[in-house]
Amino acid sequence: MSTVAQGSPWVAVRPDDDVTRLAERVSLAHRSFLEGVDRLPVIRPDGRSVRSVVLDSWRRSRSSGVDPDGFGGAVDLEGLELQRYRAAHPTASIRPVVRKLLVEDAAEAGLLVAISDARGRLLWVEGDPKVKDRAVGMNFVEGSDWSEERVGTNAPGTALALDHSVQIFGAEHFSRAVHEFSCTAAPVHDPLSGKTIGAIDITGGPRVAGPEVLSLIRATVLAVESELRLGLLGAPVRNDSPTAHLRVLGTGRPVLIRGGERIRLSQRHAEILFLLADHPEGLSADHLAMLLDESELDPVTVRAELSRVRKLVGANGFGSRPYRLLMDVETDVTRVRRALARGDAAAALCEYPGPILPRSLAPGIAELRAELHGRLRAALLAAGDRRLLARWTSSVDGRDDIAAWSAYLGSLDRNSSMYAQVEAQLSLLDRKLGI
């Protein structure tokens, strides 16, 4: 089993800590933070005050508008819908390994083991029946959303937010309803794409926040990711996969995933592929040149780039006269559009890490970027959900959005501490923009 250094910022309780005194200090820090004393000292070698990883999470939780007096995550999936979702989810294949390594012992040790999806929704919660019954009181149940932006600081939600294993001890949880529990969690990644597919969590008493449990969780994640890798190696190879996936949202480098191969794209090749995916009827070299450059690129130059793109996707996946994609390509933009089409603003925002190819100056890309931004913004304003508005106004897209800040202010209780903070930010924007 891997070991964890006792000085690690991810460890909540060290072997030499007085748990009772530590609980008192953390509880005091939590109360001070909620009362507005934001400049708390981060943890020192003597264990006083609060860890920086926790303080940062508290700030994100407050920015997201999480209610510290709430009662855990809302149940997003239940009944037959939950059963179908779990059966199709990639974590279903690792559940037997988790049960063998963690659940069998947890049931006898007064602990719970949970597996979540990448959004933080709990898919399975197993372990001690009595503890499971107590956890119902804070909605720590199968199908509930325990993402950090929904319930605040908690091990599975914060592990997913940071993409790192983490422990949360008692009052380090942002929600007071969870203060009687401690937990340790780590994210699980797809071995091919590297994409986060979920998290594994252990919840129980104070000893769950010790370094040995963090080592146990990390070792379990290594085991289940190896299991996933073996499963993929044993599956039939399909280089002719009918659907490729194109990622163009956010600041990361654009990527095309096809037949299990991850192809990193240049800016120009990503622009071409996305424009062709968005025009399944095809585009002429002249039309594509106009969409790529206001000064209209030489069609000869465009054809040279198209020849390089053909090599990336394969001759069977690319057609000409007009230029078009002969394979199915699903883009991350498509998923946002689908969520907007069904009126699910929360899902649309969850699928939106940022603008379409934000560094692109191509006119065709700029138009599609503005169109998606406008639709998403309109959906969020219409929904009026304070949590969604909190997330939007803390993003690059929404931080200067006067209308969104105004809607966020209108969704808050005038007596809440967040109301004063949002009102102050709105006034600052008014002065900055000269309104």
C-alpha beads as a LAMMPS data file, in Angstrom:
LAMMPS data file: protein, C-alpha beads

435 atoms
434 bonds

1 atom types
1 bond types

-500.0 500.0 xlo xhi
-500.0 500.0 ylo yhi
-500.0 500.0 zlo zhi

Masses

1 110.0

Atoms # bond

1 1 1 0.000 0.000 0.000
2 1 1 1.206 3.534 -0.768
3 1 1 2.055 5.797 2.128
4 1 1 1.165 9.422 2.784
5 1 1 3.533 11.906 4.385
6 1 1 2.212 13.147 7.707
7 1 1 2.945 16.755 6.687
8 1 1 0.800 16.416 3.575
9 1 1 -1.821 19.189 3.200
10 1 1 -4.312 16.505 2.108
11 1 1 -4.185 14.749 5.505
12 1 1 -6.704 16.072 8.030
13 1 1 -5.703 14.291 11.261
14 1 1 -2.128 13.299 12.098
15 1 1 -1.325 10.474 14.544
16 1 1 -0.133 12.867 17.258
17 1 1 -3.179 15.158 17.039
18 1 1 -5.546 15.531 19.995
19 1 1 -8.769 14.915 18.061
20 1 1 -10.994 16.683 20.609
21 1 1 -8.875 19.844 20.635
22 1 1 -8.507 19.751 16.845
23 1 1 -12.287 19.496 16.487
24 1 1 -12.729 22.556 18.730
25 1 1 -10.203 24.601 16.741
26 1 1 -11.717 23.663 13.376
27 1 1 -15.251 24.372 14.631
28 1 1 -14.141 27.818 15.826
29 1 1 -12.474 28.526 12.470
30 1 1 -15.639 27.485 10.629
31 1 1 -17.809 29.735 12.773
32 1 1 -15.396 32.660 12.316
33 1 1 -15.366 32.179 8.555
34 1 1 -19.164 32.212 8.319
35 1 1 -19.228 35.342 10.463
36 1 1 -17.015 37.086 7.948
37 1 1 -13.525 36.630 9.404
38 1 1 -12.056 35.528 6.073
39 1 1 -8.346 36.046 6.749
40 1 1 -7.825 32.929 8.814
41 1 1 -4.243 31.704 9.161
42 1 1 -3.614 28.438 7.335
43 1 1 -2.543 25.417 9.331
44 1 1 0.803 25.540 11.151
45 1 1 2.918 22.657 12.447
46 1 1 1.065 22.776 15.771
47 1 1 -2.203 22.068 13.967
48 1 1 -3.961 25.330 14.807
49 1 1 -6.603 26.957 12.625
50 1 1 -7.591 25.546 9.237
51 1 1 -5.744 23.956 6.319
52 1 1 -5.339 26.050 3.172
53 1 1 -7.029 23.372 1.035
54 1 1 -10.092 23.647 3.296
55 1 1 -10.109 27.441 3.454
56 1 1 -9.937 27.653 -0.350
57 1 1 -12.844 25.227 -0.586
58 1 1 -14.886 27.260 1.923
59 1 1 -14.355 30.317 -0.255
60 1 1 -15.494 28.453 -3.374
61 1 1 -18.515 27.140 -1.470
62 1 1 -19.489 30.627 -0.372
63 1 1 -18.964 31.976 -3.882
64 1 1 -21.282 29.247 -5.209
65 1 1 -23.990 30.365 -2.779
66 1 1 -24.030 27.126 -0.770
67 1 1 -26.206 27.337 2.343
68 1 1 -24.112 26.185 5.359
69 1 1 -27.354 25.293 7.129
70 1 1 -28.607 23.140 4.263
71 1 1 -29.094 19.387 4.497
72 1 1 -26.796 17.876 1.903
73 1 1 -27.277 17.241 -1.780
74 1 1 -30.563 17.149 -3.641
75 1 1 -31.574 13.774 -5.091
76 1 1 -31.140 14.129 -8.862
77 1 1 -31.636 10.471 -9.786
78 1 1 -33.886 7.833 -8.258
79 1 1 -35.831 4.692 -9.050
80 1 1 -35.587 3.236 -12.537
81 1 1 -33.708 6.291 -13.852
82 1 1 -30.948 5.754 -11.274
83 1 1 -30.773 2.018 -12.018
84 1 1 -30.365 2.618 -15.745
85 1 1 -27.790 5.352 -15.243
86 1 1 -25.704 3.202 -12.887
87 1 1 -25.840 0.174 -15.178
88 1 1 -24.481 2.209 -18.093
89 1 1 -21.877 4.133 -16.083
90 1 1 -18.190 3.086 -16.352
91 1 1 -17.876 2.851 -12.559
92 1 1 -20.271 -0.118 -12.623
93 1 1 -17.370 -2.310 -13.749
94 1 1 -15.183 -1.332 -10.765
95 1 1 -17.839 -1.837 -8.095
96 1 1 -16.864 -5.490 -7.400
97 1 1 -13.258 -4.409 -6.724
98 1 1 -14.389 -1.619 -4.393
99 1 1 -16.690 -3.990 -2.557
100 1 1 -13.882 -6.484 -2.040
101 1 1 -11.245 -3.941 -0.967
102 1 1 -13.400 -1.566 1.081
103 1 1 -17.074 -2.388 1.567
104 1 1 -16.708 -5.797 3.220
105 1 1 -14.571 -4.327 6.015
106 1 1 -16.453 -1.021 6.191
107 1 1 -19.715 -2.711 7.136
108 1 1 -18.052 -4.148 10.261
109 1 1 -16.120 -0.969 11.109
110 1 1 -19.055 1.462 11.220
111 1 1 -18.179 3.119 7.916
112 1 1 -19.776 3.928 4.593
113 1 1 -18.228 3.568 1.144
114 1 1 -19.621 5.634 -1.726
115 1 1 -18.917 5.712 -5.456
116 1 1 -19.884 8.876 -7.338
117 1 1 -19.933 9.943 -10.966
118 1 1 -17.771 12.786 -12.283
119 1 1 -20.412 15.367 -11.329
120 1 1 -20.420 14.238 -7.706
121 1 1 -23.712 12.324 -7.779
122 1 1 -23.603 9.309 -5.471
123 1 1 -24.277 6.130 -7.427
124 1 1 -23.696 3.574 -4.659
125 1 1 -23.595 4.019 -0.879
126 1 1 -22.826 0.827 1.090
127 1 1 -21.560 -0.158 4.513
128 1 1 -22.803 -0.129 8.106
129 1 1 -26.661 -0.048 8.054
130 1 1 -26.877 2.138 11.170
131 1 1 -24.470 4.726 9.791
132 1 1 -26.305 4.598 6.484
133 1 1 -29.566 5.412 8.274
134 1 1 -27.901 8.383 10.023
135 1 1 -26.539 9.618 6.711
136 1 1 -30.063 9.808 5.295
137 1 1 -30.583 12.846 7.531
138 1 1 -28.065 14.814 5.477
139 1 1 -29.141 13.325 2.115
140 1 1 -25.973 11.252 1.760
141 1 1 -27.929 8.740 -0.301
142 1 1 -27.748 7.112 -3.707
143 1 1 -28.759 9.516 -6.472
144 1 1 -27.969 12.708 -4.517
145 1 1 -25.634 15.419 -5.792
146 1 1 -22.599 15.900 -3.514
147 1 1 -20.613 18.157 -5.808
148 1 1 -18.751 20.921 -4.005
149 1 1 -20.781 23.620 -5.707
150 1 1 -24.014 22.009 -4.510
151 1 1 -23.222 21.152 -0.863
152 1 1 -19.899 22.860 -0.227
153 1 1 -16.695 21.350 1.153
154 1 1 -16.891 17.541 1.362
155 1 1 -14.429 14.797 0.433
156 1 1 -15.969 13.401 -2.794
157 1 1 -17.080 16.820 -4.072
158 1 1 -13.795 18.568 -3.230
159 1 1 -11.702 15.664 -4.570
160 1 1 -13.511 16.063 -7.898
161 1 1 -13.176 19.855 -7.828
162 1 1 -9.409 19.614 -7.256
163 1 1 -8.841 16.340 -9.145
164 1 1 -6.885 15.113 -6.121
165 1 1 -7.413 12.830 -3.139
166 1 1 -8.423 14.756 -0.011
167 1 1 -9.656 14.324 3.569
168 1 1 -12.293 16.426 5.329
169 1 1 -12.523 16.290 9.127
170 1 1 -15.724 17.156 11.005
171 1 1 -16.317 20.927 10.939
172 1 1 -14.074 21.287 7.885
173 1 1 -17.280 20.463 5.997
174 1 1 -18.937 23.676 4.852
175 1 1 -22.394 22.384 5.777
176 1 1 -23.066 22.145 9.512
177 1 1 -25.295 19.115 8.910
178 1 1 -22.183 17.078 8.041
179 1 1 -19.999 18.087 10.991
180 1 1 -20.495 14.791 12.840
181 1 1 -18.800 12.925 9.972
182 1 1 -15.299 12.800 8.510
183 1 1 -14.438 11.472 5.081
184 1 1 -11.666 10.610 2.630
185 1 1 -12.070 10.485 -1.152
186 1 1 -10.085 10.308 -4.376
187 1 1 -11.023 10.746 -8.054
188 1 1 -11.008 7.841 -10.529
189 1 1 -9.792 8.392 -14.105
190 1 1 -10.414 6.679 -17.425
191 1 1 -7.083 4.965 -18.258
192 1 1 -7.271 5.913 -21.954
193 1 1 -8.537 9.480 -22.030
194 1 1 -7.417 10.508 -18.536
195 1 1 -10.883 11.973 -18.004
196 1 1 -12.344 11.845 -14.497
197 1 1 -15.197 9.339 -14.370
198 1 1 -16.034 9.466 -10.654
199 1 1 -14.738 9.279 -7.095
200 1 1 -14.477 6.752 -4.264
201 1 1 -15.235 7.912 -0.711
202 1 1 -15.062 6.504 2.827
203 1 1 -17.242 8.247 5.424
204 1 1 -17.365 7.699 9.172
205 1 1 -15.866 8.977 12.415
206 1 1 -12.672 10.992 13.066
207 1 1 -10.300 8.105 12.319
208 1 1 -11.439 8.175 8.685
209 1 1 -9.470 11.441 8.358
210 1 1 -6.107 9.827 9.218
211 1 1 -3.180 9.227 6.803
212 1 1 -3.649 5.448 6.719
213 1 1 -7.157 5.822 5.247
214 1 1 -5.876 8.235 2.606
215 1 1 -3.286 5.618 1.651
216 1 1 -6.031 2.980 1.517
217 1 1 -8.197 5.105 -0.792
218 1 1 -5.271 5.839 -3.102
219 1 1 -4.343 2.156 -3.274
220 1 1 -7.958 1.278 -4.083
221 1 1 -8.058 3.845 -6.889
222 1 1 -4.872 2.373 -8.372
223 1 1 -6.487 -1.069 -8.244
224 1 1 -9.730 -0.019 -9.912
225 1 1 -7.951 1.977 -12.616
226 1 1 -5.844 -1.118 -13.351
227 1 1 -9.069 -3.104 -13.561
228 1 1 -10.482 -0.590 -16.038
229 1 1 -7.303 -0.787 -18.111
230 1 1 -7.419 -4.591 -18.186
231 1 1 -11.059 -4.462 -19.213
232 1 1 -10.235 -2.187 -22.120
233 1 1 -7.317 -4.379 -23.188
234 1 1 -9.576 -7.409 -23.160
235 1 1 -12.291 -5.698 -25.197
236 1 1 -12.287 -5.991 -28.985
237 1 1 -10.343 -3.156 -30.606
238 1 1 -12.482 -0.909 -32.794
239 1 1 -10.397 1.474 -34.848
240 1 1 -13.445 2.119 -36.993
241 1 1 -15.497 3.455 -34.071
242 1 1 -18.523 5.154 -35.672
243 1 1 -18.361 8.176 -33.382
244 1 1 -15.412 10.452 -32.758
245 1 1 -15.370 13.075 -30.001
246 1 1 -14.109 16.592 -30.562
247 1 1 -13.344 18.830 -27.568
248 1 1 -13.114 22.538 -28.297
249 1 1 -14.584 24.151 -25.164
250 1 1 -12.439 25.871 -22.558
251 1 1 -8.784 26.817 -22.376
252 1 1 -7.310 23.347 -22.757
253 1 1 -5.703 22.204 -25.997
254 1 1 -8.370 20.941 -28.439
255 1 1 -8.495 17.171 -28.804
256 1 1 -10.031 14.629 -31.175
257 1 1 -10.694 11.179 -29.685
258 1 1 -11.268 8.455 -32.249
259 1 1 -11.104 4.698 -31.874
260 1 1 -9.477 5.041 -28.463
261 1 1 -6.756 7.326 -29.884
262 1 1 -6.343 10.801 -28.394
263 1 1 -5.183 13.277 -31.085
264 1 1 -4.036 16.708 -29.905
265 1 1 -4.968 19.350 -32.473
266 1 1 -3.450 22.606 -33.586
267 1 1 -5.687 25.674 -33.389
268 1 1 -6.232 25.722 -37.173
269 1 1 -7.050 22.018 -37.416
270 1 1 -9.481 22.309 -34.515
271 1 1 -11.178 25.253 -36.239
272 1 1 -11.554 23.291 -39.469
273 1 1 -12.847 20.139 -37.797
274 1 1 -15.350 22.054 -35.676
275 1 1 -16.651 24.075 -38.635
276 1 1 -17.066 20.900 -40.693
277 1 1 -18.780 19.139 -37.769
278 1 1 -21.133 22.113 -37.493
279 1 1 -21.858 22.003 -41.260
280 1 1 -22.548 18.313 -41.997
281 1 1 -23.746 19.296 -45.475
282 1 1 -20.165 20.275 -46.301
283 1 1 -18.272 23.456 -47.176
284 1 1 -16.410 24.582 -50.278
285 1 1 -12.783 25.687 -49.963
286 1 1 -13.875 29.289 -50.661
287 1 1 -16.588 29.230 -47.977
288 1 1 -14.277 27.624 -45.445
289 1 1 -11.588 30.218 -46.201
290 1 1 -14.087 32.987 -45.457
291 1 1 -15.094 31.394 -42.144
292 1 1 -11.451 30.996 -41.121
293 1 1 -10.146 34.468 -41.947
294 1 1 -11.832 37.824 -42.533
295 1 1 -9.291 38.632 -45.218
296 1 1 -10.264 35.356 -46.937
297 1 1 -7.419 32.885 -46.998
298 1 1 -6.131 31.692 -50.326
299 1 1 -8.179 28.539 -51.137
300 1 1 -4.894 26.844 -52.047
301 1 1 -3.709 27.361 -48.457
302 1 1 -7.018 26.009 -47.144
303 1 1 -6.731 22.922 -49.330
304 1 1 -3.251 22.282 -47.941
305 1 1 -4.620 22.438 -44.390
306 1 1 -7.521 20.181 -45.370
307 1 1 -5.036 17.644 -46.703
308 1 1 -3.360 17.583 -43.287
309 1 1 -6.735 17.190 -41.561
310 1 1 -7.532 14.248 -43.864
311 1 1 -4.366 12.535 -42.627
312 1 1 -5.514 13.046 -39.027
313 1 1 -8.969 11.518 -39.475
314 1 1 -8.163 9.021 -42.249
315 1 1 -9.235 8.984 -45.865
316 1 1 -12.414 7.068 -45.019
317 1 1 -13.510 9.780 -42.612
318 1 1 -13.141 12.738 -44.947
319 1 1 -14.832 13.694 -48.201
320 1 1 -14.400 16.463 -50.753
321 1 1 -16.497 18.449 -53.253
322 1 1 -17.714 19.789 -50.903
323 1 1 -15.346 19.152 -47.994
324 1 1 -17.188 17.235 -45.288
325 1 1 -16.767 14.678 -42.531
326 1 1 -17.845 11.146 -43.444
327 1 1 -17.725 9.932 -39.839
328 1 1 -19.970 10.796 -36.932
329 1 1 -18.373 13.457 -34.763
330 1 1 -19.871 14.489 -31.446
331 1 1 -18.497 17.722 -30.027
332 1 1 -18.637 18.958 -26.451
333 1 1 -20.605 21.898 -27.877
334 1 1 -23.276 19.417 -29.000
335 1 1 -23.782 18.256 -25.424
336 1 1 -24.275 21.825 -24.208
337 1 1 -26.760 22.490 -27.010
338 1 1 -28.724 19.339 -26.188
339 1 1 -29.035 20.358 -22.545
340 1 1 -30.205 23.830 -23.585
341 1 1 -32.712 22.323 -26.025
342 1 1 -34.350 20.299 -23.259
343 1 1 -34.358 23.308 -20.915
344 1 1 -31.767 21.933 -18.477
345 1 1 -29.649 24.994 -17.643
346 1 1 -27.798 23.190 -14.834
347 1 1 -26.644 20.360 -17.132
348 1 1 -25.684 22.857 -19.844
349 1 1 -23.502 24.824 -17.425
350 1 1 -21.955 21.611 -16.105
351 1 1 -20.959 20.636 -19.662
352 1 1 -19.525 24.119 -20.368
353 1 1 -15.934 24.569 -19.135
354 1 1 -15.498 27.751 -21.176
355 1 1 -15.936 29.366 -24.613
356 1 1 -15.439 27.640 -27.966
357 1 1 -11.730 27.843 -28.903
358 1 1 -11.271 31.051 -26.884
359 1 1 -8.005 32.021 -28.619
360 1 1 -9.435 31.664 -32.131
361 1 1 -9.898 34.807 -34.224
362 1 1 -11.672 32.981 -37.066
363 1 1 -14.956 34.797 -37.884
364 1 1 -16.919 31.555 -38.195
365 1 1 -15.702 30.378 -34.792
366 1 1 -16.348 33.787 -33.189
367 1 1 -19.955 33.701 -34.405
368 1 1 -20.590 30.203 -33.020
369 1 1 -18.830 31.148 -29.772
370 1 1 -21.072 34.190 -29.313
371 1 1 -24.185 32.156 -30.195
372 1 1 -23.487 29.477 -27.580
373 1 1 -22.538 32.052 -24.938
374 1 1 -25.758 33.975 -25.577
375 1 1 -27.990 30.896 -25.388
376 1 1 -26.386 29.645 -22.185
377 1 1 -26.513 33.079 -20.545
378 1 1 -30.184 33.489 -21.477
379 1 1 -31.020 30.065 -20.031
380 1 1 -29.258 30.855 -16.757
381 1 1 -31.002 34.218 -16.411
382 1 1 -34.366 32.591 -17.133
383 1 1 -33.737 29.812 -14.591
384 1 1 -32.886 32.306 -11.839
385 1 1 -31.163 29.600 -9.773
386 1 1 -28.803 31.253 -7.296
387 1 1 -26.304 28.397 -7.376
388 1 1 -26.068 28.497 -11.162
389 1 1 -25.815 32.283 -11.152
390 1 1 -23.096 32.089 -8.487
391 1 1 -21.077 29.735 -10.662
392 1 1 -21.630 31.836 -13.800
393 1 1 -20.635 35.122 -12.164
394 1 1 -17.448 33.523 -10.810
395 1 1 -16.436 32.363 -14.309
396 1 1 -14.491 34.265 -16.954
397 1 1 -17.671 34.510 -19.055
398 1 1 -19.860 35.942 -16.329
399 1 1 -17.671 37.883 -13.940
400 1 1 -18.472 41.227 -15.651
401 1 1 -22.074 40.303 -16.532
402 1 1 -24.185 43.034 -14.911
403 1 1 -27.479 41.300 -15.699
404 1 1 -26.289 38.021 -14.177
405 1 1 -25.019 39.739 -11.028
406 1 1 -28.353 41.565 -10.730
407 1 1 -30.264 38.294 -11.115
408 1 1 -27.973 36.671 -8.542
409 1 1 -28.650 39.520 -6.116
410 1 1 -32.394 39.140 -6.657
411 1 1 -32.217 35.443 -5.798
412 1 1 -30.669 36.047 -2.361
413 1 1 -32.181 36.778 1.021
414 1 1 -31.556 40.433 1.913
415 1 1 -30.462 39.400 5.400
416 1 1 -27.820 36.948 4.220
417 1 1 -24.099 37.752 4.217
418 1 1 -23.917 36.872 0.521
419 1 1 -26.461 39.573 -0.327
420 1 1 -24.132 42.309 0.919
421 1 1 -21.158 40.815 -0.929
422 1 1 -23.011 40.499 -4.236
423 1 1 -24.482 43.983 -3.853
424 1 1 -20.964 45.359 -3.329
425 1 1 -19.669 43.545 -6.397
426 1 1 -22.552 44.886 -8.467
427 1 1 -21.774 48.443 -7.353
428 1 1 -18.127 47.921 -8.227
429 1 1 -19.069 46.756 -11.717
430 1 1 -21.395 49.731 -12.147
431 1 1 -18.515 52.095 -11.412
432 1 1 -16.060 50.096 -13.523
433 1 1 -18.326 50.078 -16.561
434 1 1 -19.534 53.625 -16.015
435 1 1 -23.209 52.698 -15.690

Bonds

1 1 1 2
2 1 2 3
3 1 3 4
4 1 4 5
5 1 5 6
6 1 6 7
7 1 7 8
8 1 8 9
9 1 9 10
10 1 10 11
11 1 11 12
12 1 12 13
13 1 13 14
14 1 14 15
15 1 15 16
16 1 16 17
17 1 17 18
18 1 18 19
19 1 19 20
20 1 20 21
21 1 21 22
22 1 22 23
23 1 23 24
24 1 24 25
25 1 25 26
26 1 26 27
27 1 27 28
28 1 28 29
29 1 29 30
30 1 30 31
31 1 31 32
32 1 32 33
33 1 33 34
34 1 34 35
35 1 35 36
36 1 36 37
37 1 37 38
38 1 38 39
39 1 39 40
40 1 40 41
41 1 41 42
42 1 42 43
43 1 43 44
44 1 44 45
45 1 45 46
46 1 46 47
47 1 47 48
48 1 48 49
49 1 49 50
50 1 50 51
51 1 51 52
52 1 52 53
53 1 53 54
54 1 54 55
55 1 55 56
56 1 56 57
57 1 57 58
58 1 58 59
59 1 59 60
60 1 60 61
61 1 61 62
62 1 62 63
63 1 63 64
64 1 64 65
65 1 65 66
66 1 66 67
67 1 67 68
68 1 68 69
69 1 69 70
70 1 70 71
71 1 71 72
72 1 72 73
73 1 73 74
74 1 74 75
75 1 75 76
76 1 76 77
77 1 77 78
78 1 78 79
79 1 79 80
80 1 80 81
81 1 81 82
82 1 82 83
83 1 83 84
84 1 84 85
85 1 85 86
86 1 86 87
87 1 87 88
88 1 88 89
89 1 89 90
90 1 90 91
91 1 91 92
92 1 92 93
93 1 93 94
94 1 94 95
95 1 95 96
96 1 96 97
97 1 97 98
98 1 98 99
99 1 99 100
100 1 100 101
101 1 101 102
102 1 102 103
103 1 103 104
104 1 104 105
105 1 105 106
106 1 106 107
107 1 107 108
108 1 108 109
109 1 109 110
110 1 110 111
111 1 111 112
112 1 112 113
113 1 113 114
114 1 114 115
115 1 115 116
116 1 116 117
117 1 117 118
118 1 118 119
119 1 119 120
120 1 120 121
121 1 121 122
122 1 122 123
123 1 123 124
124 1 124 125
125 1 125 126
126 1 126 127
127 1 127 128
128 1 128 129
129 1 129 130
130 1 130 131
131 1 131 132
132 1 132 133
133 1 133 134
134 1 134 135
135 1 135 136
136 1 136 137
137 1 137 138
138 1 138 139
139 1 139 140
140 1 140 141
141 1 141 142
142 1 142 143
143 1 143 144
144 1 144 145
145 1 145 146
146 1 146 147
147 1 147 148
148 1 148 149
149 1 149 150
150 1 150 151
151 1 151 152
152 1 152 153
153 1 153 154
154 1 154 155
155 1 155 156
156 1 156 157
157 1 157 158
158 1 158 159
159 1 159 160
160 1 160 161
161 1 161 162
162 1 162 163
163 1 163 164
164 1 164 165
165 1 165 166
166 1 166 167
167 1 167 168
168 1 168 169
169 1 169 170
170 1 170 171
171 1 171 172
172 1 172 173
173 1 173 174
174 1 174 175
175 1 175 176
176 1 176 177
177 1 177 178
178 1 178 179
179 1 179 180
180 1 180 181
181 1 181 182
182 1 182 183
183 1 183 184
184 1 184 185
185 1 185 186
186 1 186 187
187 1 187 188
188 1 188 189
189 1 189 190
190 1 190 191
191 1 191 192
192 1 192 193
193 1 193 194
194 1 194 195
195 1 195 196
196 1 196 197
197 1 197 198
198 1 198 199
199 1 199 200
200 1 200 201
201 1 201 202
202 1 202 203
203 1 203 204
204 1 204 205
205 1 205 206
206 1 206 207
207 1 207 208
208 1 208 209
209 1 209 210
210 1 210 211
211 1 211 212
212 1 212 213
213 1 213 214
214 1 214 215
215 1 215 216
216 1 216 217
217 1 217 218
218 1 218 219
219 1 219 220
220 1 220 221
221 1 221 222
222 1 222 223
223 1 223 224
224 1 224 225
225 1 225 226
226 1 226 227
227 1 227 228
228 1 228 229
229 1 229 230
230 1 230 231
231 1 231 232
232 1 232 233
233 1 233 234
234 1 234 235
235 1 235 236
236 1 236 237
237 1 237 238
238 1 238 239
239 1 239 240
240 1 240 241
241 1 241 242
242 1 242 243
243 1 243 244
244 1 244 245
245 1 245 246
246 1 246 247
247 1 247 248
248 1 248 249
249 1 249 250
250 1 250 251
251 1 251 252
252 1 252 253
253 1 253 254
254 1 254 255
255 1 255 256
256 1 256 257
257 1 257 258
258 1 258 259
259 1 259 260
260 1 260 261
261 1 261 262
262 1 262 263
263 1 263 264
264 1 264 265
265 1 265 266
266 1 266 267
267 1 267 268
268 1 268 269
269 1 269 270
270 1 270 271
271 1 271 272
272 1 272 273
273 1 273 274
274 1 274 275
275 1 275 276
276 1 276 277
277 1 277 278
278 1 278 279
279 1 279 280
280 1 280 281
281 1 281 282
282 1 282 283
283 1 283 284
284 1 284 285
285 1 285 286
286 1 286 287
287 1 287 288
288 1 288 289
289 1 289 290
290 1 290 291
291 1 291 292
292 1 292 293
293 1 293 294
294 1 294 295
295 1 295 296
296 1 296 297
297 1 297 298
298 1 298 299
299 1 299 300
300 1 300 301
301 1 301 302
302 1 302 303
303 1 303 304
304 1 304 305
305 1 305 306
306 1 306 307
307 1 307 308
308 1 308 309
309 1 309 310
310 1 310 311
311 1 311 312
312 1 312 313
313 1 313 314
314 1 314 315
315 1 315 316
316 1 316 317
317 1 317 318
318 1 318 319
319 1 319 320
320 1 320 321
321 1 321 322
322 1 322 323
323 1 323 324
324 1 324 325
325 1 325 326
326 1 326 327
327 1 327 328
328 1 328 329
329 1 329 330
330 1 330 331
331 1 331 332
332 1 332 333
333 1 333 334
334 1 334 335
335 1 335 336
336 1 336 337
337 1 337 338
338 1 338 339
339 1 339 340
340 1 340 341
341 1 341 342
342 1 342 343
343 1 343 344
344 1 344 345
345 1 345 346
346 1 346 347
347 1 347 348
348 1 348 349
349 1 349 350
350 1 350 351
351 1 351 352
352 1 352 353
353 1 353 354
354 1 354 355
355 1 355 356
356 1 356 357
357 1 357 358
358 1 358 359
359 1 359 360
360 1 360 361
361 1 361 362
362 1 362 363
363 1 363 364
364 1 364 365
365 1 365 366
366 1 366 367
367 1 367 368
368 1 368 369
369 1 369 370
370 1 370 371
371 1 371 372
372 1 372 373
373 1 373 374
374 1 374 375
375 1 375 376
376 1 376 377
377 1 377 378
378 1 378 379
379 1 379 380
380 1 380 381
381 1 381 382
382 1 382 383
383 1 383 384
384 1 384 385
385 1 385 386
386 1 386 387
387 1 387 388
388 1 388 389
389 1 389 390
390 1 390 391
391 1 391 392
392 1 392 393
393 1 393 394
394 1 394 395
395 1 395 396
396 1 396 397
397 1 397 398
398 1 398 399
399 1 399 400
400 1 400 401
401 1 401 402
402 1 402 403
403 1 403 404
404 1 404 405
405 1 405 406
406 1 406 407
407 1 407 408
408 1 408 409
409 1 409 410
410 1 410 411
411 1 411 412
412 1 412 413
413 1 413 414
414 1 414 415
415 1 415 416
416 1 416 417
417 1 417 418
418 1 418 419
419 1 419 420
420 1 420 421
421 1 421 422
422 1 422 423
423 1 423 424
424 1 424 425
425 1 425 426
426 1 426 427
427 1 427 428
428 1 428 429
429 1 429 430
430 1 430 431
431 1 431 432
432 1 432 433
433 1 433 434
434 1 434 435
